[in-house]
Amino acid sequence: MSAVLIDSNVLFDILTEDERWQPWSAWALEQAASDGRLVINPIIFGELSVGFATIEEADEALPLTIFDREPIPYDAAFLAAKAYAAYRRRAGIKTSPLPDFYIGAHASVSGYRVLTRDVARYRTYFPKLTLIAP
């Protein structure tokens, strides 16, 4: 059974009922769930927690019965820093947050696929990742 790391943007689409992206994100999440484990990490949980007043509300929106919560491996943190440094050398200014690199690095070192609709950064800095994207 394979695992899929779920990018924050897909979960935001579903939780906020985004008019444009919610149908695709909900369908893709359902497909990923039928094919393997759904995984989030502390970065993803933190990004989504912005929309909740309490941790209990966040826990309810991201239940342990659906999402496996995993720590970020240290080798993923190292890879994220290297990818972010390469990004900064190319882009020159900070327009992309470091958390996106942690998500890509976590999936890379764990051998997970990534469910996302933000493919450009993953393809550039983590070209071996398998992406599930529109």
N, C-alpha and C positions, 0 to 999 in steps of 0.2 A: 504494500500500500504506500503510495507516494504522498508527499506532503507539499502543501502550497502555503507560502507566506503571503498573507493578504496585505496589500498596500493600503495605507490610510485613506487614500482618495476613494477607493472602492467602498470602504465602510462609511465614509462621509456621505457618499452618494445615497446609500441605503438609509442611513440614520436621519439625513435631512430631507429625504424624499425628493432629491434633485430631479427636476422635471426632465432634463435632457438625459442624464446618465443613470438614474435609478433603475429603469427597466433592464438595461444591459448589465449593470453591476449585480443586481439581484439574481439574474439568470446565470451569470458567470460564477457567482459564489455558490449557487446551488449545484452547478455542474462540477465545480472543484470539490465540493463536499461529497458528491457521489463517487468521486474518483480517489479520494484520499483524505488525509488529516488537514484541517485548517489551522494554521499557526499564526499567532501574533507574538510580538516581543514587547519589552517595556517602552521602546520608542513609539511604536504604533499605539499602544495603550495610552501613553502620555499625550500624543497628538490628539487622540479622540476624546480624552478626558476634558479637554477645554470646554466642550459643550455640556458638561454635567456639573451640577452643584455639589454632589457628594460622590465618594468612591462607590457607594452602594448602587447609585444610579448607573455609573459606568460599568460596574460588575454585571448589573442586570442587562445592559445593552450588549455586552460582550461575554455571554455566559460560558463558564468552563465546560458545560455540556456540549458546546459547539466549537469553541476555540481553545486549542492547546496553547498555553502560555509558556514561552521558553525564554531563558536568559540569552543575552547576546554573548556568543563565545569570544574569548579574548583574541583569537586569531581573526575573527570578524572585525573587531574593533581596530586591529592593526591594518587590515585590508581597507576598511572604511577610511582611515586616516590617509593612507597612500592614494586612494582614488580621489579623495577630496583635495589633496595636495596637487594631483595632476589636473583636476578641474580648475583650481585656482590659478595654476600656471597657464592654462589655456584661456580661461575666461577673464582673468585679471581682476574682476570685482566679484563680490559675494552676491550672487543672485539666486543661488540654490542652497537650501539649508543642509547642514551636515546630517541631520537625521535620515534623509533620503539615501545617503551613502551607507549608513548603518543597516538599513533594510536590505539593500543590494548585497552588501558584504555578508550579512547573516545568511541570506539565501545561498550565496555562492559557496561558503565554507560548509554549509550543511547539506548541500546537494538538493535544495528545494527549488521548485518553480515559484514564480512570483505572479500573483494576480494583480494587475495594475492597468491603468489607462494612461500612464505617463511613461512611455517606452523609451524616449530618446536618451535620457540619462543612463538608464540601465544598459541599453545597447552600446553606448559609448564607453562606459566605465566598467561594465561587467558583461562583456560580449559573449561569454559562455553560458550565461543564464538562459534558462527556458522561460519565456514570458507567455502569460495568458493575457491577451489584450484585444481591444476592439480592432 
